[in-house]
């Protein structure tokens, strides 16, 4: 009977040892699964961080592009305004010079007309005297 009890106790010990090995294997598998899940979560967080950085970079680039476009439009309007002002000034100067020249020409015409009106009529006299050749 001691032998049977001893044999039963050995079988029970082997079963417990086998169960312990299975439990260790399950624990190891669970730890590996948890580590893999943790790695996946870390990668997901890293991907999300990179996506956010990319969106921030894109937004910053759009803002810079909008600012550059606004500066370009402003500079273009300023240049067009300056060009327009310069053209108007040149036109005004040319028109002023033309008016001065026309005034001088009108003055000369009036002087000429006045001089003609004031001058007595000149009569061209031709003396008709016989010459010595007729003798």
Backbone as ProteinMPNN parsed JSONL, in Angstrom:
{"seq_chain_A": "XXXXXXXXXXXXXXXXXXXXXXXXXXXXXXXXXXXXXXXXXXXXXXXXXXXXXXXXXXXXXXXXXXXXXXXXXXXXXXXXXXXXXXXXXXXXXXXXXXXXXXXXXXXXXXXXXXXXXXXXXXXXXXXXXXXXXXX", "coords_chain_A": {"N_chain_A": [[0.81, -1.149, 0.0], [1.967, 1.224, 0.676], [3.602, 1.4, -1.408], [1.831, 1.78, -3.468], [0.708, 4.155, -2.657], [2.975, 5.71, -2.785], [3.56, 5.482, -5.473], [1.252, 6.695, -6.56], [1.597, 9.19, -5.483], [3.927, 9.983, -6.818], [2.993, 10.03, -9.458], [1.133, 12.036, -9.193], [2.857, 14.139, -8.573], [4.303, 14.304, -10.945], [2.24, 15.092, -12.653], [1.651, 17.556, -11.54], [4.093, 18.805, -12.019], [4.086, 18.802, -14.803], [1.833, 20.383, -15.236], [2.841, 22.707, -14.097], [4.889, 23.332, -15.91], [3.356, 23.761, -18.199], [1.934, 25.976, -17.305], [4.051, 27.776, -16.963], [4.84, 28.005, -19.632], [2.548, 29.108, -20.727], [2.531, 31.51, -19.311], [4.911, 32.64, -20.23], [4.21, 32.899, -22.947], [2.071, 34.682, -22.697], [3.437, 36.89, -21.683], [5.079, 37.457, -23.884], [3.097, 38.048, -25.745], [1.978, 40.294, -24.532], [4.219, 42.0, -24.593], [4.501, 42.251, -27.349], [2.081, 43.527, -27.948], [2.524, 45.885, -26.546], [4.727, 46.878, -27.988], [3.462, 47.264, -30.463], [1.609, 49.237, -29.724], [3.381, 51.285, -29.028], [4.534, 51.762, -31.545], [2.244, 52.641, -32.917], [1.731, 54.992, -31.517], [4.071, 56.403, -32.15], [3.775, 56.617, -34.94], [1.461, 58.187, -35.006], [2.496, 60.508, -33.782], [4.407, 61.269, -35.713], [2.662, 61.747, -37.86], [1.224, 63.919, -36.839], [3.325, 65.784, -36.604], [3.95, 66.03, -39.308], [1.57, 67.134, -40.31], [1.625, 69.56, -38.916], [3.938, 70.674, -40.034], [3.152, 70.88, -42.713], [1.025, 72.673, -42.424], [2.424, 74.891, -41.435], [4.013, 75.41, -43.683], [2.008, 76.066, -45.521], [1.058, 78.399, -44.343], [3.351, 80.01, -44.544], [3.523, 80.1, -47.335], [1.131, 81.409, -47.942], [1.661, 83.864, -46.696], [3.859, 84.686, -48.209], [2.628, 84.91, -50.709], [0.835, 86.967, -50.162], [2.672, 89.034, -49.602], [3.862, 89.22, -52.126], [1.676, 90.018, -53.718], [1.156, 92.477, -52.515], [3.606, 93.811, -52.941], [3.527, 93.814, -55.723], [1.244, 95.371, -56.229], [2.189, 97.76, -55.116], [4.405, 98.264, -56.775], [3.061, 98.54, -59.212], [1.539, 100.766, -58.618], [3.554, 102.655, -58.154], [4.69, 102.642, -60.678], [2.542, 103.546, -62.163], [2.26, 106.081, -61.027], [4.715, 107.224, -61.751], [4.45, 107.174, -64.509], [2.235, 108.881, -64.818], [3.325, 111.266, -63.806], [5.345, 111.718, -65.707], [3.725, 111.982, -67.972], [2.238, 114.266, -67.237], [4.339, 116.151, -67.076], [5.186, 116.18, -69.745], [2.856, 117.062, -70.998], [2.65, 119.61, -69.837], [4.987, 120.825, -70.835], [4.316, 120.799, -73.546], [2.106, 122.514, -73.526], [3.371, 124.876, -72.752], [5.067, 125.25, -74.951], [3.144, 125.548, -76.963], [1.987, 127.901, -76.081], [4.098, 129.682, -76.448], [4.318, 129.519, -79.237], [1.761, 130.464, -79.977], [2.022, 133.053, -78.967], [4.073, 134.038, -80.623], [2.744, 133.918, -83.082], [0.742, 135.832, -82.649], [2.306, 138.072, -82.252], [3.44, 138.262, -84.766], [1.149, 138.671, -86.322], [0.32, 141.061, -85.225], [2.471, 142.701, -85.847], [2.279, 142.721, -88.583], [-0.141, 143.973, -88.888], [0.395, 146.493, -87.815], [2.389, 147.512, -89.471], [2.944, 149.77, -92.13], [1.486, 149.691, -95.304], [3.551, 148.639, -97.75], [4.732, 150.07, -100.637], [5.772, 149.127, -103.657], [7.921, 150.777, -105.575], [8.674, 151.482, -108.822], [10.961, 153.016, -110.7], [10.647, 154.599, -113.656], [12.651, 155.503, -115.771], [14.085, 156.755, -118.661], [16.757, 155.255, -120.268], [20.156, 155.769, -121.2], [20.732, 154.377, -123.377], [18.916, 154.471, -125.345], [19.47, 156.589, -127.018]], "CA_chain_A": [[0.0, 0.0, 0.0], [2.907, 2.331, 0.669], [4.062, 1.473, -2.77], [0.755, 2.356, -4.267], [0.632, 5.561, -2.289], [4.187, 6.323, -3.292], [3.396, 5.541, -6.918], [0.22, 7.691, -6.809], [2.208, 10.482, -5.16], [4.86, 10.276, -7.92], [2.183, 10.401, -10.614], [0.58, 13.35, -8.889], [3.977, 15.079, -8.655], [4.579, 14.48, -12.379], [1.149, 15.9, -13.201], [1.873, 18.926, -11.063], [5.263, 19.329, -12.735], [3.644, 19.055, -16.177], [0.966, 21.556, -15.158], [3.708, 23.859, -13.832], [5.559, 23.643, -17.169], [2.34, 24.354, -19.067], [1.658, 27.306, -16.77], [5.214, 28.612, -17.313], [4.787, 28.253, -21.072], [1.462, 30.062, -20.934], [2.988, 32.789, -18.771], [5.897, 33.172, -21.189], [3.469, 33.308, -24.138], [1.317, 35.882, -22.336], [4.415, 37.986, -21.594], [5.474, 37.799, -25.258], [1.945, 38.713, -26.362], [1.893, 41.632, -23.946], [5.346, 42.778, -25.117], [4.178, 42.559, -28.748], [1.033, 44.54, -27.91], [3.171, 47.125, -26.121], [5.499, 47.355, -29.141], [2.5, 47.76, -31.455], [1.083, 50.507, -29.213], [4.46, 52.281, -29.161], [4.637, 52.105, -32.968], [1.063, 53.43, -33.254], [1.956, 56.323, -30.945], [5.125, 57.035, -32.952], [3.172, 56.959, -36.232], [0.577, 59.324, -34.75], [3.358, 61.663, -33.544], [4.958, 61.681, -37.008], [1.558, 62.302, -38.633], [0.966, 65.256, -36.291], [4.443, 66.653, -37.008], [3.802, 66.274, -40.744], [0.47, 68.085, -40.468], [2.113, 70.862, -38.449], [4.881, 71.166, -41.037], [2.364, 71.278, -43.883], [0.298, 73.891, -42.052], [3.406, 75.978, -41.382], [4.391, 75.72, -45.061], [0.881, 76.768, -46.134], [1.053, 79.747, -43.786], [4.454, 80.743, -45.179], [3.162, 80.326, -48.74], [0.111, 82.467, -47.948], [2.336, 85.126, -46.371], [4.667, 85.063, -49.378], [1.701, 85.347, -51.747], [0.329, 88.289, -49.76], [3.763, 89.993, -49.825], [4.017, 89.38, -53.572], [0.564, 90.844, -54.195], [1.369, 93.83, -51.996], [4.73, 94.387, -53.685], [3.078, 94.026, -57.1], [0.378, 96.559, -56.223], [3.045, 98.92, -54.864], [5.177, 98.527, -57.999], [2.132, 99.054, -60.217], [1.187, 102.119, -58.198], [4.721, 103.505, -58.421], [4.806, 102.739, -62.142], [1.453, 104.412, -62.595], [2.596, 107.441, -60.598], [5.818, 107.702, -62.59], [3.896, 107.411, -65.842], [1.404, 110.082, -64.729], [4.227, 112.417, -63.668], [5.958, 111.927, -67.017], [2.669, 112.497, -68.849], [1.951, 115.644, -66.823], [5.47, 116.995, -67.486], [5.141, 116.301, -71.203], [1.711, 117.918, -71.329], [3.003, 120.967, -69.42], [5.947, 121.32, -71.817], [3.568, 121.031, -74.784], [1.312, 123.731, -73.337], [4.302, 126.019, -72.784], [5.499, 125.44, -76.335], [2.004, 126.083, -77.704], [1.828, 129.297, -75.66], [5.151, 130.439, -77.137], [3.954, 129.581, -80.659], [0.632, 131.395, -80.073], [2.574, 134.4, -78.765], [4.783, 134.422, -81.842], [1.731, 134.176, -84.114], [0.096, 137.112, -82.336], [3.283, 139.133, -82.527], [3.569, 138.391, -86.223], [-0.076, 139.29, -86.819], [0.325, 142.448, -84.75], [3.485, 143.411, -86.613], [1.742, 142.917, -89.934], [-1.229, 144.953, -88.818], [0.974, 147.793, -87.497], [3.297, 147.945, -90.523], [2.227, 150.389, -93.23], [1.568, 148.95, -96.549], [4.734, 149.04, -98.489], [4.457, 150.098, -102.06], [6.989, 148.907, -104.416], [7.948, 151.777, -106.644], [9.662, 151.22, -109.851], [11.167, 154.259, -111.415], [10.737, 154.337, -115.078], [13.388, 156.567, -116.439], [14.737, 156.229, -119.856], [18.184, 155.037, -120.132], [20.959, 156.367, -122.228], [20.871, 153.44, -124.471], [17.987, 154.774, -126.415], [20.06, 157.612, -127.858]], "C_chain_A": [[0.886, 1.256, 0.0], [3.421, 2.509, -0.759], [3.026, 2.113, -3.662], [0.628, 3.855, -3.962], [1.824, 6.317, -2.849], [4.085, 6.509, -4.803], [2.365, 6.619, -7.256], [0.78, 9.091, -6.558], [3.181, 10.895, -6.261], [4.084, 10.728, -9.171], [1.604, 11.803, -10.424], [1.656, 14.422, -9.022], [4.311, 15.355, -10.117], [3.495, 15.33, -13.037], [1.305, 17.365, -12.797], [3.054, 19.567, -11.788], [4.882, 19.671, -14.174], [2.755, 20.282, -16.202], [1.797, 22.828, -14.937], [4.426, 24.287, -15.111], [4.588, 24.313, -18.156], [2.044, 25.786, -18.625], [2.798, 28.263, -17.083], [5.198, 28.969, -18.795], [3.689, 29.266, -21.385], [1.852, 31.461, -20.454], [3.978, 33.444, -19.734], [5.199, 33.667, -22.444], [2.693, 34.6, -23.869], [2.249, 37.09, -22.255], [4.856, 38.421, -22.991], [4.333, 38.526, -25.972], [1.809, 40.143, -25.848], [3.007, 42.549, -24.464], [5.065, 43.183, -26.567], [3.095, 43.638, -28.811], [1.613, 45.897, -27.516], [3.991, 47.72, -27.259], [4.578, 47.941, -30.218], [1.94, 49.107, -31.015], [2.128, 51.606, -29.323], [4.606, 52.729, -30.616], [3.453, 52.962, -33.395], [1.218, 54.859, -32.744], [3.006, 57.082, -31.758], [4.589, 57.467, -34.321], [2.263, 58.17, -36.075], [1.381, 60.599, -34.519], [3.928, 62.184, -34.868], [3.877, 62.294, -37.893], [1.251, 63.724, -38.156], [2.07, 66.232, -36.683], [4.332, 67.014, -38.486], [2.697, 67.294, -40.996], [0.886, 69.481, -40.023], [3.06, 71.484, -39.472], [4.137, 71.657, -42.272], [1.621, 72.572, -43.605], [1.243, 75.087, -42.016], [3.824, 76.387, -42.792], [3.268, 76.471, -45.778], [0.829, 78.208, -45.641], [2.153, 80.584, -44.433], [4.133, 81.058, -46.638], [2.115, 81.436, -48.846], [0.735, 83.83, -47.654], [3.156, 85.614, -47.564], [3.768, 85.567, -50.506], [1.156, 86.742, -51.431], [1.401, 89.358, -49.973], [3.944, 90.261, -51.309], [2.918, 90.269, -54.134], [0.747, 92.292, -53.75], [2.491, 94.525, -52.76], [4.331, 94.699, -55.124], [2.195, 95.262, -57.181], [1.204, 97.818, -56.015], [3.825, 99.281, -56.124], [4.279, 99.094, -59.089], [1.751, 100.491, -59.89], [2.328, 103.087, -58.488], [4.889, 103.71, -59.921], [3.749, 103.693, -62.679], [1.742, 105.863, -62.225], [3.696, 108.025, -61.475], [5.317, 108.023, -63.994], [3.059, 108.683, -65.851], [2.269, 111.33, -64.62], [4.866, 112.746, -65.019], [4.94, 112.505, -67.996], [2.37, 113.958, -68.524], [3.073, 116.593, -67.248], [5.45, 117.238, -68.99], [4.01, 117.226, -71.624], [2.004, 119.379, -70.97], [3.967, 121.601, -70.428], [5.236, 121.656, -73.134], [2.759, 122.32, -74.68], [2.2, 124.977, -73.366], [4.737, 126.314, -74.211], [4.373, 126.037, -77.186], [1.768, 127.55, -77.354], [2.858, 130.169, -76.363], [4.786, 130.592, -78.614], [2.793, 130.544, -80.863], [1.106, 132.834, -79.915], [3.294, 134.895, -79.993], [3.799, 134.732, -82.974], [1.082, 135.528, -83.874], [1.038, 138.276, -82.607], [3.406, 139.368, -84.022], [2.339, 139.073, -86.813], [-0.118, 140.767, -86.428], [1.32, 143.264, -85.565], [2.984, 143.673, -88.027], [0.658, 143.979, -89.926], [-0.665, 146.358, -88.587], [1.845, 148.32, -88.642], [2.492, 148.589, -91.645], [2.42, 149.565, -94.485], [2.741, 149.486, -97.347], [4.396, 148.969, -99.973], [5.797, 149.971, -102.759], [6.965, 149.897, -105.592], [9.05, 151.424, -107.605], [9.773, 152.514, -110.662], [11.38, 153.926, -112.872], [11.43, 155.518, -115.751], [14.082, 155.986, -117.639], [16.226, 156.145, -119.643], [18.921, 155.642, -121.305], [21.08, 155.472, -123.439], [19.95, 153.791, -125.626], [18.569, 155.808, -127.375], [20.903, 156.997, -128.867]], "O_chain_A": [[0.541, 2.248, -0.641], [3.638, 3.624, -1.232], [3.362, 2.92, -4.529], [0.469, 4.688, -4.854], [1.683, 7.441, -3.332], [4.469, 7.546, -5.344], [2.6, 7.398, -8.18], [0.496, 10.038, -7.291], [3.241, 12.077, -6.6], [4.472, 11.681, -9.847], [1.584, 12.627, -11.339], [1.383, 15.507, -9.537], [4.572, 16.498, -10.493], [3.79, 16.183, -13.874], [1.118, 18.278, -13.602], [3.007, 20.749, -12.13], [5.299, 20.701, -14.703], [2.894, 21.133, -17.081], [1.505, 23.881, -15.503], [4.558, 25.483, -15.37], [4.931, 25.275, -18.843], [1.92, 26.69, -19.451], [2.562, 29.421, -17.428], [5.505, 30.1, -19.171], [3.875, 30.167, -22.204], [1.545, 32.463, -21.101], [3.895, 34.639, -20.014], [5.54, 34.73, -22.963], [2.661, 35.499, -24.709], [1.897, 38.182, -22.702], [4.992, 39.615, -23.255], [4.559, 39.489, -26.705], [1.561, 41.075, -26.613], [2.771, 43.725, -24.741], [5.35, 44.311, -26.969], [3.177, 44.555, -29.628], [1.243, 46.928, -28.079], [3.959, 48.931, -27.477], [4.877, 48.98, -30.806], [1.808, 50.02, -31.829], [1.799, 52.739, -29.675], [4.778, 53.916, -30.894], [3.627, 53.913, -34.157], [0.882, 55.817, -33.441], [2.845, 58.274, -32.022], [4.91, 58.554, -34.802], [2.283, 59.077, -36.907], [0.997, 61.663, -35.003], [3.932, 63.39, -35.115], [4.143, 63.262, -38.605], [1.043, 64.625, -38.969], [1.791, 67.373, -37.05], [4.585, 68.154, -38.876], [2.865, 68.211, -41.8], [0.543, 70.471, -40.669], [2.989, 72.683, -39.743], [4.45, 72.717, -42.815], [1.587, 73.467, -44.449], [0.909, 76.166, -42.506], [3.975, 77.577, -43.072], [3.528, 77.396, -46.547], [0.585, 79.13, -46.42], [1.921, 81.728, -44.824], [4.433, 82.149, -47.122], [2.196, 82.295, -49.724], [0.385, 84.829, -48.283], [3.151, 86.801, -47.89], [4.106, 86.538, -51.183], [1.033, 87.588, -52.317], [1.105, 90.451, -50.458], [4.157, 91.405, -51.71], [3.187, 91.168, -54.931], [0.517, 93.22, -54.526], [2.353, 95.676, -53.174], [4.741, 95.717, -55.683], [2.358, 96.098, -58.07], [0.955, 98.836, -56.661], [3.902, 100.45, -56.501], [4.671, 100.013, -59.807], [1.652, 101.332, -60.783], [2.114, 104.188, -58.995], [5.193, 104.812, -60.378], [4.024, 104.535, -63.534], [1.497, 106.77, -63.02], [3.619, 109.18, -61.892], [5.714, 109.024, -64.591], [3.155, 109.48, -66.784], [1.986, 112.34, -65.264], [4.921, 113.908, -65.423], [5.259, 113.415, -68.761], [2.261, 114.789, -69.425], [2.81, 117.699, -67.72], [5.668, 118.358, -69.452], [4.183, 118.073, -72.5], [1.644, 120.284, -71.722], [3.797, 122.753, -70.826], [5.524, 122.677, -73.758], [2.724, 123.12, -75.615], [1.827, 126.003, -73.934], [4.774, 127.469, -74.636], [4.609, 126.912, -78.02], [1.396, 128.348, -78.214], [2.538, 131.265, -76.823], [4.929, 131.676, -79.178], [2.809, 131.349, -81.795], [0.654, 133.727, -80.631], [3.144, 136.056, -80.373], [3.992, 135.684, -83.73], [0.894, 136.295, -84.818], [0.633, 139.32, -83.119], [3.468, 140.505, -84.488], [2.452, 139.936, -87.684], [-0.543, 141.614, -87.214], [1.033, 144.403, -85.933], [3.243, 144.733, -88.597], [0.556, 144.785, -90.85], [-1.207, 147.325, -89.122], [2.007, 149.536, -88.743], [1.477, 148.04, -92.075], [3.407, 148.851, -94.657], [2.858, 150.692, -97.567], [3.866, 147.982, -100.482], [6.78, 150.644, -102.448], [6.101, 149.839, -106.466], [10.183, 151.117, -107.233], [8.797, 153.014, -111.22], [12.194, 153.078, -113.239], [10.767, 156.43, -116.244], [14.595, 154.867, -117.616], [16.824, 156.922, -118.897], [18.303, 155.986, -122.313], [21.552, 155.937, -124.476], [20.216, 153.422, -126.77], [18.122, 155.85, -128.521], [21.499, 157.698, -129.685]]}, "name": "protein", "num_of_chains": 1, "seq": "XXXXXXXXXXXXXXXXXXXXXXXXXXXXXXXXXXXXXXXXXXXXXXXXXXXXXXXXXXXXXXXXXXXXXXXXXXXXXXXXXXXXXXXXXXXXXXXXXXXXXXXXXXXXXXXXXXXXXXXXXXXXXXXXXXXXXXX"}
